[in-house]
Amino acid sequence: MCGVVGIFSPAERSRVWPEAVMKSMLQRVSHRGPDGEGRYNEPGIFLGHRRLAVLDLSTAGQQPMYSADRRLVVSFNGEIYNFAELRSQLEALGYNFISCSDTEVLLAAWQEWGEASLSRLDGIFAFAMYDREERLLWLVRDHIGVKPLFYQVTGGEIYFASELPALFSEINPLPQQNQEDLDTYFTFNYLPAPRTGLEGVKQLEPGRLLRIDAAGMSVTPYWTPHYSEKLTPWNSDTVERFREILFSSVKNQLVADVPLGVFLSGGLDSYAVALAASSTGARPKSYTIGFAEKKFDETADAAEYAAYLGIGQDLLQFAWSESSIQATLAAMGELLADASSFPLYQLAAFARKDATVILAGDGADELLAGYGTYLASELTPFARLIPDTLRSMLRRGAGFLASDNERYGRRMVLERFLDAASEGAKRDHASFRRIFGNSLKQRLYAPEFLRGAASFDPLGEYAGFMDEIPSGRSYLSARQHADLFFHLPGILAKVDRMSMAHGLEVRVPLLSKMMVEFCINLDDSAKKNLFSGKRIMKAALTGRIPPAALKRRKAGFLPPVDRWFRTQPMNSLFGDYLVTARNSLAILKWDEVERFWQEHQQGHVEGGFVLLGILQYINWSMKCRDLCKN
C-alpha cells in the first residue's frame, strides 16, 4: 500500500504551489509509504506518492508512473490481484511492459479501455489518474472501500489525499466542523462516506469515480453489487462453491514480493483465511494478540488453530499505557472511535517486524449474518407488542442491573434492545449500532448543537440503505446491504489506519468482488439458521477445523472498553482531555460529560463506548487545531 496526495487546478493552467505545501502533504502520509517518495508536477497539477514496495521492489515500480506514451500519469495506492491476467490480455493487444508492477498494468488498461477498465479490476485501491493531453483528472476508490481517499474542492482547485490531515496547509486552511457530520459521528462513533466532520471535505464513496476537468466535476458509481433475480439455494453444491471462492480469493491475494502473514484470532473468519492460505503451500506465519482479562483473551484458541494448520505463530500481549493510547489516537487521524483500534495498532506494529503484507478475515459478519444484531432485530417486533408504559418501565429497570464489564454488558444490551424496539422497522437495526441515543444527546449536547441536531437523522440515513436492494429480497438481505455499505467501511477504515501507521498492508480476501456477489445472492438459509449466522462457512470448514471450534460462541476482536474508563491510565488521560475541551470546544456540555464519566466509574452506567467517542472527538479537534498552526 502507499500514500497518495495531490492538487489540481482545472481552470488555471499556470497555477503552481509552494514547495513547502507539497512537501507537507507528502510528509503527512509518509508512514503509509516508507520505501520511497515521488512527485509529478507541472503548472496546474501536482501528484505525490509515498511508496510501500510490495510488487517489483526495483526502481521500475516507483511512482507517480507514466504510461508508455507519457500521456497518462498515476499515483496509485493498493493492489490489483488479477494484474498478471490483465497483463497477458494487454500483451496480446501489443502492449509491452518494463516492470513487474500492477501499476504499470493499470496504466496500460486505462490507455486501452479507459474508465471501462475499472470493471476488469479485482483489488483494493484508491488512485489518481491524470490525462496530460485532456487535462482531465480521475479519482477512484475500490468497490467496497478498503482503501481511503479524501478530497476537497475549494477556490477552483481540488485537493486530495489518502488521509484527511494531508489536505490542509497555509494555502488551504482547515474548514469549520460540520454539525450534521458531528451528530452522525456521536451516533455511531464513526463517519460513513462521504462525511468527514469538516465543511466541504468529503471521502470518496466506495465504488465511485470522480471526474474533473475545466468543464466541471462529477461523481458516478462504476460498481454496484449485482443482485440476481434467482437466489442460490442451500445445498452441498453451494457449500462447495463457497469453498472454491474462499480458496481462490485467498490464493489471488497471496501475490507479493515481500514477507506475508495472517492475523489469527479464535474466530472462524481469520481461521478460514489462514486455512485457505496454508492450502496453497504458502505456510504464512500467524500473529495474535492476547489480553490479561481472560474473558477477552483468545490466544489459546488461536494457538490451537495454528497447531492444527502447522503454521508458525507469534503472540503479543496487549500493553496498556498512556503513550500507547495517545499513539493510537494520533494514528486515527479522523472521527473514528473503534475500541479494537488499540490492540490492532499494537498487533500491526508487532507483525511489521517480520511481514509487510497481512491477510485478515474482515467482512464475513456482514456477508454471512454473523452479528447478533441480525437476531436482535428479528425480535424487536415482538418487543413492540409490549405496551409502551410497560416497555418504559423495563427500560428504567435496566438501569438497576449490575455493571459486569463484559464486552457488551447486560445493562447496555437490554437498554439498546428496548431503545431499538421503539424506533420501528428498519430503524431498529440501525439503532443497534447507536452509541449516543436520544436521551444521551439531550443530556450531553450543548443547547445550540442540540437544536441543530433536531433536524438531522443518522438512523434514517443508515436505514435508507435497506431500500436500495431489489423488491422481494428478504429483510435479512436489506440489513446486510446496509451494514456492507454504511457500517463496514468504518471497520475497514480502522484496519487501514492502524496497519498503515506502521507501513503494513492488510488484505481482506473475504471481501473480494467474487465473494461479495456470491454471498449477497445466497438464500437466507445458507447464511443463518435460527440462532446463529455463517452457516455456509461452518459447513465449508467442517472436517478442516478443530471440531470444538464450530461450537464456540462468537467473541469478536473487542477489548474491555468499560473497564478501561474505570482504571488507569485511561482515567488520567481522559481527565486531561476534559480540561482541554472545556477551554476550547463548545459542542458538548462538559460538566455533564464529567458527571456521566463519574457515573460510569461508579458502575451506575455502562458508558465506555460513549466516553471513547468523546475522547476521540476531543483528540481529533486538538489535531485539527494543530494543523492550523503548522
Secondary structure, DSSP 8 states (H G I E B T S, - for coil): -EEEEEEE-SS-TT----HHHHHHHHHTTGGG-TT-EEEEEETTEEEEEEE---S--SGGG-SSEE-TTSSEEEEEEEEETTHHHHHHHHHHTT---SS--HHHHHHHHHHHHGGGGGGG--EEEEEEEEETTTTEEEEEE-SS--S--EEEEETTEEEEESSGGGG-BTTB----B-HHHHHHHHHHSS--TT--SBTTEEE--TTEEEEEETTEEEEEES------SS-B-SSHHHHHHHHHHHHHHHHHTT--SS-EEEE--SSHHHHHHHHHHHHTT---EEEEEE-SSGGG--HHHHHHHHHHHT--EEEEE----HHHHHHHHHHH-SS---TTHHHHHHHHHHHTTT-SEEE--TTHHHHTT-SHHHHHHHHHHHHTTS-HHHHHHHHHHHTTS-----TT-HHHHHHHHHHHHTT-TTHHHHHTT-SS-HHHHHHHB-HHHHHHHTT--HHHHHHHGGGSS-TT--HHHHHHHHIIIIIHHHHHHHHHHHHHTTT-EEE-GGG-HHHHHHHTTB-HHHHB-SS-B-HHHHHHHTTSS-GGGGGS----S---HHHHTTSTTHHHHHHHHHHHHHHH--SB-HHHHHHHHHHHHTTSS--HHHHHHHHHHHHHHHHHHHHHH-
